[in-house]
Amino acid sequence: MSKIMQKRQLNIPENLKGKHLKAYLSIGNKLIKDERYSSAFLSGSILFGKYGLFSDLDIIALTKPKYNYSQTIYGYISDTFYELFIYSQKKIEESFKKGDYHDMNMLGFGYCMFGDEKDFKKIKQTAKKLFLKGPLKADYKKLKYAKYLLWDKCCDISDIIETDPNLALSMMHNTIWEGLTIFYNQKRVWFPKRKRVLESLIKVDPTLCKKFSLLLKANNLKPNKRFKLFKAAMNHIIKPHNISKSFTWKRKIT
């Protein structure tokens, strides 16, 4: 092992405890001894103290210039699940161009486990800037077409809500998330993890958050009443269009 490798030390977040700390130390010490990696970062809810017993470790490791590859490793250690994302500088830049905001968030706001952050200062600044900027502005025609497809699926659900309520409810569940994806896209806000949706919606659009919350709490209602709450949320997303009214999509034939 080189003298430079021997000098590297593993930084330890103050909030990590128990099995999570044990897993962090195990993974961190393996990475720090591997000459392929120049630095590593911890991210995710576990970094900010919003984690529970079953929370996983999200780690991104950056390779030295001569190792140009990317890899994702999933594992289980010390009763803790972890995801390790490995990138070279070239590969992480490609990830940013593709709009992978998870990578942007991890690297831009992550906790440095080891390595000299000055070496990757430019990459970190780019990641943070792109993440805060949000998604690119949605193309108007593509956005309208996406809303049309959402409207069409809602109409299909309306057609079977009385005759096949179980299938309708299943379709509603999938369509809800498609609708929220469209909503976040037009708002130019990154789509959060599903467990953080309400936490995000209350900041982005309190009105939709209220409608979505009512829908989530409607498990005990009859299908047709749940559908009314579903329509209210979807109408908010596809406005100025409405599920109960005609939505004509015209596409030029080339």
C-alpha angles and dihedrals in degrees: 000000000000123000089245090056091049092055094057115107130195114239115218124210112231095225097058115103142162119357092355091058091046091051091046092053092047094050095039094051091050092050095045091054093050110093092209093073125073097181144350136206135204119217143159133073091310089068094057098046095255096117138113139203093285099041116129133224117251112199132174119197123195120210130219115263096262092059104071108178144095129223139168119215124191120195149153122230134160089002089302130113117223139186117208117194114194121197140168117217090259093050094048090052089052089051091054091051089054089054099246097166093181089066090045091052095045095050098034096051103017127125113251107239093184141332135068108297089199089071090060099030093117093049091048092049091049092049093050093046094050093046094051091045091060130208121334116271109278118248107251096225094046091047092051091048090050089052090049091054089048091050090050092052091049089053090052090053090049090054094058104029091104101035100040109015095166093057090043092054091049091051090047091055093054094041092053091065093044088054093050090050089056091046094052091045093056091045090051092232124132113253107250128221109281092248088059098046098105091043088054099039094055087062098040100040120354092189094057089042090058092048092046092048091053090051093051091052093049099087093117095049124098115266095252092052091048088051090057090056090045091052091050091055095043093047088055089055099045097041135168079042124068133210091227093055135065117274112193119197117196119193124186116238111229 
